[in-house]
Amino acid sequence: MSTSLGQERFRTNRPNQKQPTSSDKSKHSDFKRDSIRPKPSILGKRNRDNSRENFRDPGSLPAKRLRETSTSSSSQLCHQCSRICWDRIYDWMSYKGRIDWVGMLVDHVGTRYRNDPSSSTCPLCSQLYAPWIEPFLKKRDPTRWKANDFGDQIRIFRHLRHLPHVNDYPTARKVLREYNAPYHIAVVPTGRGWRDGLKAHIASKGMVVVIPKGIQESELFVPQQVSKQFEPNVVLSWLKYCKGHKKHCNIQAPEVTGMKLIDCRSNDLIIREHHPDAKYVALSYVWGKSAASKMVTSAPAAKEMPQKEDKTSRVPKDIPLTIRDAIQVTKALGYRFLWVDKYCIDQENATEKQKQCGRMGDIYAGSQLTIFALGHDSNYGLPGVSSRPRFQQLQRATSGRYDFVSTMPDPHLSINQSTWSTRGWTYQEGLFSTRRLLFTDSQVYFECNGMNCVESFKCNLKVLHTQNGQRFRAYHRAGKFVCGNSNQYSHLIVSRSKENHRKVDTIRRFQYQIQQFSKRELTDEDDVLNAFAGIARFYAKTAAKIVSLAGIMIPSPIANLRDSEPERLDHLSYALAWTHRIRSLGESNCEDPSNRSGSARERLPWTLLDNPKPQRRGGFPSWSWAGWFGEVGKRNDLPYCWTSDLSSVRIGFREKDLRENDSEDYMWLKKFPKFKQYIIKRLLTANVLHFDAHVLDPKKLKFWKRDPHMPSKQINSDTLQLYLSTWTYSLEQLQQKLIEGEFKCVVLGTYGEPRKDIIKAIRAKDKKRSKSRNRRIDLFERGEPDAIICLIVYTRNGKSHRIGLLKVVLDGSGNDRTLRAWVLDGKSRFSLV
């Protein structure tokens, strides 16, 4: 069936209804007909999700074919795009009634915009291309999607309704309306349920924004054409505004002994010692396969800067394209010095390399700006700077009184899909930088600790900021690297707050960052905790004082009672109860190893498709996520809701023997009101935990129950939640090994209502507003049921190894009594490695 016939089928299947006309023709003097004026009184009934279905509004009924677009339409448009009733856009822009997330109908277009427009010269066909619709329909109804496919519609949405940068709450919509944010259009399938699909499409391809001619442009967001070349003036305007963020973006010069910088203004790129007053730019990039070039030493250079040595190091003439482009950007932004690890750290000096790598977090935090190259290696370059071109923005289209501008892909998605985001060392580089300039393939993205901007949208920074001008308001999306709370629209830096509910925010943020870091790859897998050291140091110095024991996070007591030992043990049990995110082969984000390069597959001993379960990483303890290859799972439990069953805990370190006599008492941590660098570094080298704990009685574990609908059939029990990180045993084999004693369930503790003295102390120190009924800490909801939490271990030669986690969901009849009913008599001593 042709496209036009598809349209006619859609029109003839609907009852004819007379179109209402406007009573004020003076406002439409340039029209040669009366325009449609929708009325708010017939928007239709609300459905269950509080949205109004608008199939019955006057503008949605195409019973009477409207006059085609004005003859001033661009001749570049194809015949099909020229026939669309673009005049309806004016009617919906003039409409004062409610328009919810489904938007309003412009026209029915059959299925033609699902087809690849590469063979067409029409710019609007390229902008409206909607390849996501057919996969969405197949996923929604795999068997009957063709029978239920009624074609597509072009809909118009008020005030950038689906813009990824802005949340969809009433406050945000009010601001967008107040400052006349533009409308946008999109092709969507007929019906509902497509919102997430459209938002994902906009994030990956951009949105089509409608710009009426002769009307004052938005005072908040204005889409603009992105230049083919990097424009320093755009970035300089962002940097100028950021320098007013005295609270969030106050950069301090790093105190790193032996730090060096590249002098970009010298003719032969001299490498000089860092002076505390020297402001510099840092580069974050992926080295790739290219071997590290050695620094060339030559005769003394002209004394542009005082030199302590007779010889001066220089950058080699043959340097990778990314570094060459970074030098060009550094000079274009008015800076003289650039820090690049490849040349500013002597790669042949093992002692210097170890010291400098340990202080990378400070180096990036002290830079005036960090340039992020997202390419797959150091020869990829920075798109738009020299030889690496940018992806071309779709051509602007014009039809009558309207221009249609396509924005660029969401930079957050581009960052997530980049090679840079897969590397372990780059994680802390993004986290600790204060001002970040990321070069995506289509545009530059700027993010500091108070705001974030994209090149394809010109925005009013003053309106977006809070009254004191220190950060964006909460209706604009927070930066990707902001260490705030779990709300992606919160710009608050909670790590410095001493309020208890903010400490919990900091703990949750650290959980998220461990999860993200665990997904990344390392060229040398022995560097896993070295690359994590900067993150551990950062959180140890927050108000929550979270220590990293071989990588696992242990918060300091929140209640801070006089006797802090029970709470410290609670938090240790909480820290040990992490799980892996075990992926199944059917998941859409399960990566096919054939998509990886050969070298990447050789470096990584597992892939999600080869083996969806994690594998052990040698040289690190099994009780830490660092001892495994694999992504850590998301957690919803709260540390103060734990009651530990561990006792007599001692910590063994890598520099000592595994014998218990050479270990430290766990309560040794109480000595330190603040954690200094040498303590943080030592805690990362922990490799054994000695403790006493109960063992769960394996005969009490019932892995199956009778199916209530078919008594003769057994199904998995919902009271046991199993998270195995290794082994491929069936449930029958696992149960048999537990009964035989080869495997043991070591009780970490119980999760449930916090002890009264703990929650009372936390509430007493937590602030609340005079009008609020509850303390802020009470707003956190327990996302996990009451349960007994156990480590599943096997023991060889007196050393126990973690293989998974077991949760026994309780019925709420009292944790202590229930725990005693589940465990064997007496505690056993374990040495967990």
Backbone hydrogen bonds, N-H to C=O, Kabsch-Sander energy under -0.5 kcal/mol:
donor,donor_aa,acceptor,acceptor_aa,energy
6,G,2,S,-2.1
7,Q,3,T,-2.0
8,E,4,S,-2.3
9,R,5,L,-2.6
10,F,6,G,-1.6
11,R,7,Q,-1.9
12,T,8,E,-3.0
13,N,9,R,-1.2
14,R,11,R,-1.4
22,S,35,S,-1.1
25,K,23,S,-0.6
27,K,24,D,-0.8
28,H,25,K,-1.2
29,S,26,S,-0.9
31,F,28,H,-1.9
42,I,39,K,-1.4
43,L,40,P,-0.8
47,N,51,S,-2.0
50,N,47,N,-1.7
53,E,45,K,-1.1
53,E,51,S,-0.6
57,D,54,N,-1.0
60,S,57,D,-1.8
61,L,58,P,-1.1
65,R,63,A,-0.6
69,T,82,S,-0.8
73,S,70,S,-1.8
74,S,398,T,-1.3
77,L,74,S,-1.1
82,S,78,C,-2.0
83,R,79,H,-1.3
84,I,81,C,-0.8
86,W,84,I,-2.1
88,R,85,C,-1.6
89,I,86,W,-1.8
90,Y,87,D,-0.7
91,D,87,D,-0.9
92,W,88,R,-2.1
93,M,89,I,-2.1
94,S,90,Y,-1.7
95,Y,91,D,-0.6
103,G,100,D,-2.0
104,M,156,I,-2.1
106,V,154,I,-3.0
107,D,154,I,-1.3
109,V,152,D,-2.3
110,G,152,D,-0.7
112,R,109,V,-1.2
114,R,111,T,-1.7
115,N,112,R,-1.2
119,S,116,D,-0.5
120,S,117,P,-1.9
126,S,122,C,-1.2
127,Q,123,P,-1.6
128,L,124,L,-2.4
129,Y,125,C,-0.6
129,Y,126,S,-0.5
130,A,113,Y,-3.1
133,I,130,A,-1.2
136,F,132,W,-1.7
137,L,133,I,-2.4
138,K,134,E,-2.3
139,K,135,P,-2.1
140,R,136,F,-2.0
141,D,137,L,-2.1
145,W,141,D,-1.0
148,N,144,R,-1.8
149,D,146,K,-1.1
150,F,148,N,-0.9
152,D,110,G,-2.7
153,Q,188,V,-2.9
154,I,107,D,-3.0
155,R,153,Q,-0.6
155,R,186,A,-2.6
156,I,104,M,-2.7
157,F,184,H,-3.3
160,L,157,F,-0.5
160,L,182,P,-1.4
161,R,158,R,-0.5
163,L,160,L,-2.0
166,V,163,L,-1.3
167,N,475,Y,-2.4
173,R,169,Y,-2.1
174,K,170,P,-2.3
175,V,171,T,-1.9
176,L,172,A,-2.6
177,R,173,R,-2.3
178,E,174,K,-2.5
179,Y,175,V,-2.1
180,N,177,R,-1.5
181,A,176,L,-3.0
183,Y,210,V,-0.6
184,H,157,F,-2.0
185,I,208,V,-2.4
186,A,155,R,-1.8
188,V,153,Q,-2.6
188,V,186,A,-0.5
190,T,151,G,-2.1
198,L,194,W,-2.4
199,K,195,R,-2.4
200,A,196,D,-2.2
201,H,197,G,-2.0
202,I,198,L,-2.6
203,A,199,K,-2.1
204,S,200,A,-1.7
205,K,201,H,-2.5
206,G,201,H,-0.5
206,G,202,I,-2.1
208,V,185,I,-0.9
209,V,207,M,-0.7
209,V,405,V,-3.1
210,V,183,Y,-2.5
211,I,209,V,-0.5
211,I,403,D,-3.0
213,K,401,R,-3.0
215,I,212,P,-0.9
219,E,179,Y,-2.1
220,L,179,Y,-0.6
222,V,458,K,-2.4
224,Q,456,S,-2.2
230,F,384,G,-3.0
234,V,231,E,-0.9
235,V,231,E,-1.0
236,L,232,P,-2.7
237,S,233,N,-1.6
238,W,234,V,-1.2
239,L,235,V,-2.6
240,K,236,L,-2.2
241,Y,237,S,-1.5
242,C,238,W,-2.4
243,K,239,L,-1.8
244,G,241,Y,-1.6
245,H,242,C,-2.6
246,K,244,G,-1.8
249,C,245,H,-2.0
251,I,249,C,-1.0
256,V,254,P,-0.8
257,T,255,E,-0.6
259,M,256,V,-1.5
261,L,272,R,-2.9
262,I,338,L,-3.2
263,D,261,L,-0.5
263,D,270,I,-3.2
264,C,262,I,-1.0
264,C,336,R,-2.8
266,S,263,D,-1.0
269,L,266,S,-1.1
271,I,313,S,-3.1
272,R,261,L,-2.7
272,R,270,I,-0.6
274,H,259,M,-2.9
278,A,275,H,-2.4
279,K,277,D,-0.6
281,V,337,F,-2.2
282,A,369,L,-2.3
283,L,339,W,-1.8
284,S,371,I,-3.0
287,W,285,Y,-0.5
296,V,314,R,-1.5
298,S,312,T,-1.5
304,E,302,A,-2.6
312,T,298,S,-1.0
313,S,271,I,-0.6
314,R,296,V,-2.2
315,V,269,L,-2.2
319,I,317,K,-1.3
322,T,378,S,-2.5
324,R,320,P,-2.1
325,D,321,L,-2.8
326,A,322,T,-2.2
327,I,323,I,-2.0
328,Q,324,R,-1.6
329,V,325,D,-2.4
330,T,326,A,-2.5
331,K,327,I,-2.0
332,A,328,Q,-2.1
333,L,329,V,-1.8
334,G,331,K,-1.4
335,Y,330,T,-2.3
337,F,279,K,-0.8
338,L,262,I,-2.0
339,W,281,V,-3.0
340,V,338,L,-0.6
343,Y,340,V,-1.2
344,C,340,V,-2.9
345,I,341,D,-1.2
347,Q,345,I,-0.8
349,N,346,D,-1.2
350,A,348,E,-0.9
353,K,349,N,-2.5
354,Q,350,A,-2.1
355,K,351,T,-2.1
356,Q,352,E,-2.8
357,C,353,K,-2.3
358,G,354,Q,-1.6
359,R,355,K,-0.6
359,R,356,Q,-1.0
360,M,357,C,-1.1
363,I,359,R,-2.0
364,Y,360,M,-2.6
365,A,361,G,-2.1
366,G,362,D,-1.7
367,S,364,Y,-0.9
368,Q,280,Y,-2.8
369,L,280,Y,-0.7
370,T,435,R,-2.4
371,I,282,A,-3.1
371,I,369,L,-0.5
372,F,370,T,-0.5
372,F,437,L,-2.9
373,A,284,S,-2.7
373,A,371,I,-0.6
374,L,372,F,-0.6
374,L,439,F,-0.9
378,S,287,W,-1.6
380,Y,377,D,-1.5
384,G,388,R,-3.2
385,V,382,L,-2.1
386,S,382,L,-0.7
391,F,441,D,-3.4
397,A,404,F,-2.2
399,S,402,Y,-2.6
402,Y,399,S,-1.8
403,D,211,I,-2.4
404,F,397,A,-3.3
405,V,209,V,-2.5
405,V,403,D,-0.5
407,T,207,M,-2.5
407,T,405,V,-0.5
410,D,203,A,-2.8
413,L,410,D,-0.7
414,S,410,D,-1.9
415,I,411,P,-2.7
416,N,412,H,-2.1
417,Q,413,L,-1.8
418,S,415,I,-1.3
419,T,374,L,-0.9
420,W,374,L,-0.9
422,T,419,T,-2.0
423,R,420,W,-1.1
424,G,521,E,-3.1
427,Y,424,G,-1.1
428,Q,424,G,-0.5
429,E,425,W,-0.7
430,G,426,T,-1.7
431,L,427,Y,-1.8
432,F,428,Q,-2.4
433,S,429,E,-0.9
434,T,364,Y,-0.6
436,R,447,E,-2.5
437,L,370,T,-2.9
438,L,436,R,-0.5
438,L,445,Y,-3.0
439,F,372,F,-2.3
440,T,438,L,-0.9
440,T,443,Q,-2.1
445,Y,438,L,-2.3
446,F,453,C,-2.5
447,E,436,R,-2.4
448,C,451,M,-2.7
453,C,446,F,-2.6
455,E,444,V,-1.4
457,F,454,V,-0.9
458,K,222,V,-3.1
459,C,457,F,-0.6
460,N,220,L,-1.7
461,L,459,C,-1.1
464,L,460,N,-1.8
465,H,461,L,-1.2
466,T,471,R,-2.6
469,G,466,T,-1.7
472,F,450,G,-2.6
473,R,464,L,-3.0
476,H,473,R,-1.6
477,R,165,H,-4.3
478,A,488,Q,-2.6
482,V,479,G,-0.8
484,G,482,V,-1.7
488,Q,486,S,-0.6
490,S,487,N,-2.0
491,H,489,Y,-0.5
494,V,483,C,-0.6
494,V,492,L,-1.1
495,S,483,C,-0.6
496,R,493,I,-0.7
497,S,494,V,-1.3
502,R,499,E,-0.5
503,K,499,E,-1.7
504,V,500,N,-1.9
505,D,501,H,-1.5
506,T,502,R,-2.3
507,I,503,K,-2.3
508,R,504,V,-2.5
509,R,505,D,-2.3
510,F,506,T,-2.2
511,Q,507,I,-2.2
512,Y,508,R,-2.2
513,Q,509,R,-2.1
514,I,510,F,-2.2
515,Q,511,Q,-2.1
516,Q,512,Y,-2.3
517,F,513,Q,-2.5
518,S,514,I,-2.4
519,K,515,Q,-0.6
519,K,516,Q,-0.9
520,R,517,F,-1.7
521,E,422,T,-4.0
525,E,523,T,-0.6
527,D,524,D,-2.2
528,V,525,E,-1.2
531,A,527,D,-3.0
532,F,528,V,-0.6
533,A,529,L,-0.8
536,A,532,F,-2.2
537,R,533,A,-2.5
538,F,534,G,-2.0
539,Y,535,I,-2.1
540,A,536,A,-1.7
541,K,537,R,-0.9
541,K,538,F,-0.7
542,T,539,Y,-0.9
543,A,495,S,-2.6
545,K,542,T,-1.1
546,I,539,Y,-1.8
547,V,545,K,-0.6
547,V,554,I,-2.1
549,L,547,V,-0.7
549,L,552,I,-2.4
550,A,548,S,-1.0
550,A,683,L,-1.5
552,I,549,L,-1.7
554,I,547,V,-3.0
556,S,544,A,-1.3
564,S,562,R,-1.0
568,R,564,S,-2.4
569,L,565,E,-2.2
570,D,566,P,-2.2
571,H,567,E,-2.2
572,L,568,R,-1.5
573,S,569,L,-2.4
574,Y,570,D,-2.3
575,A,571,H,-2.1
576,L,572,L,-2.0
577,A,573,S,-0.7
577,A,574,Y,-0.8
578,W,575,A,-0.6
581,R,631,E,-3.1
582,I,580,H,-1.1
583,R,581,R,-0.6
583,R,612,P,-1.0
587,E,584,S,-1.7
590,C,587,E,-1.4
591,E,589,N,-0.8
595,N,592,D,-2.2
596,R,593,P,-1.5
601,R,597,S,-1.9
602,E,598,G,-1.8
603,R,599,S,-2.0
604,L,600,A,-1.8
609,L,591,E,-0.8
611,N,607,T,-2.9
615,Q,629,F,-1.5
617,R,627,G,-3.0
618,G,616,R,-0.6
620,F,617,R,-1.0
622,S,833,V,-0.9
624,S,621,P,-1.2
627,G,624,S,-1.6
628,W,625,W,-1.7
629,F,615,Q,-3.6
630,G,518,S,-0.6
630,G,628,W,-0.6
633,G,579,T,-3.0
641,C,638,L,-1.6
642,W,639,P,-1.3
643,T,750,T,-2.3
645,D,748,L,-2.6
646,L,748,L,-0.6
647,S,692,D,-1.4
650,R,690,H,-2.5
651,I,664,E,-3.4
652,G,688,V,-3.0
654,R,685,T,-1.8
656,K,653,F,-1.3
662,D,659,R,-1.4
663,S,660,E,-1.7
664,E,651,I,-2.9
666,Y,649,V,-2.5
668,W,665,D,-2.1
669,L,666,Y,-1.6
670,K,667,M,-1.8
671,K,668,W,-1.5
672,F,669,L,-1.3
676,K,674,K,-0.7
680,I,676,K,-2.3
681,K,677,Q,-2.5
682,R,678,Y,-1.9
683,L,679,I,-2.5
684,L,680,I,-1.2
685,T,682,R,-1.5
686,A,683,L,-1.3
687,N,652,G,-2.4
688,V,652,G,-1.4
689,L,832,L,-2.2
690,H,650,R,-2.6
691,F,830,F,-2.1
692,D,647,S,-2.8
693,A,828,S,-2.1
696,L,745,C,-2.7
697,D,822,W,-2.8
700,K,697,D,-1.7
701,L,698,P,-1.1
702,K,700,K,-0.6
703,F,701,L,-0.7
705,K,715,I,-2.7
707,D,710,M,-0.6
707,D,713,K,-3.1
710,M,707,D,-0.6
713,K,710,M,-2.8
715,I,705,K,-3.2
717,S,703,F,-2.5
721,Q,719,T,-0.5
721,Q,807,K,-2.6
722,L,720,L,-0.5
723,Y,805,L,-2.9
725,S,803,I,-2.6
726,T,803,I,-1.2
734,L,730,S,-2.5
735,Q,731,L,-2.7
736,Q,732,E,-2.0
737,K,733,Q,-2.1
738,L,734,L,-1.9
739,I,735,Q,-2.2
740,E,736,Q,-2.3
741,G,737,K,-0.7
742,E,737,K,-1.3
743,F,737,K,-1.7
744,K,793,V,-2.4
746,V,744,K,-0.8
746,V,791,L,-3.1
747,V,694,H,-2.5
747,V,745,C,-0.6
748,L,789,I,-2.6
749,G,789,I,-1.3
750,T,643,T,-2.3
751,Y,787,A,-2.9
752,G,641,C,-2.4
759,I,755,R,-2.3
760,K,756,K,-2.1
761,A,757,D,-1.6
762,I,758,I,-2.1
763,R,759,I,-2.5
764,A,760,K,-2.0
765,K,761,A,-1.1
766,D,763,R,-1.1
772,S,769,R,-0.8
776,R,767,K,-0.9
778,D,775,R,-0.9
779,L,776,R,-1.4
780,F,777,I,-1.1
783,G,636,N,-1.2
783,G,781,E,-0.6
787,A,751,Y,-2.0
788,I,808,V,-2.3
789,I,749,G,-2.7
789,I,787,A,-0.5
790,C,806,L,-2.8
791,L,746,V,-2.9
792,I,804,G,-2.4
793,V,744,K,-2.5
793,V,791,L,-0.6
794,Y,801,H,-1.7
795,T,742,E,-0.6
796,R,799,K,-2.7
799,K,796,R,-2.1
800,S,831,S,-3.0
801,H,794,Y,-2.6
803,I,792,I,-2.9
804,G,792,I,-1.0
805,L,723,Y,-2.3
806,L,790,C,-2.7
807,K,721,Q,-2.6
808,V,788,I,-2.8
809,V,719,T,-3.0
809,V,807,K,-0.7
810,L,786,D,-2.5
818,T,814,G,-2.2
819,L,815,N,-3.1
820,R,816,D,-2.3
821,A,817,R,-1.3
822,W,818,T,-0.7
822,W,819,L,-1.3
823,V,819,L,-1.3
824,L,695,V,-2.8
828,S,693,A,-2.7
830,F,691,F,-2.9
832,L,689,L,-3.0
832,L,830,F,-0.5
833,V,800,S,-2.9
833,V,831,S,-0.5
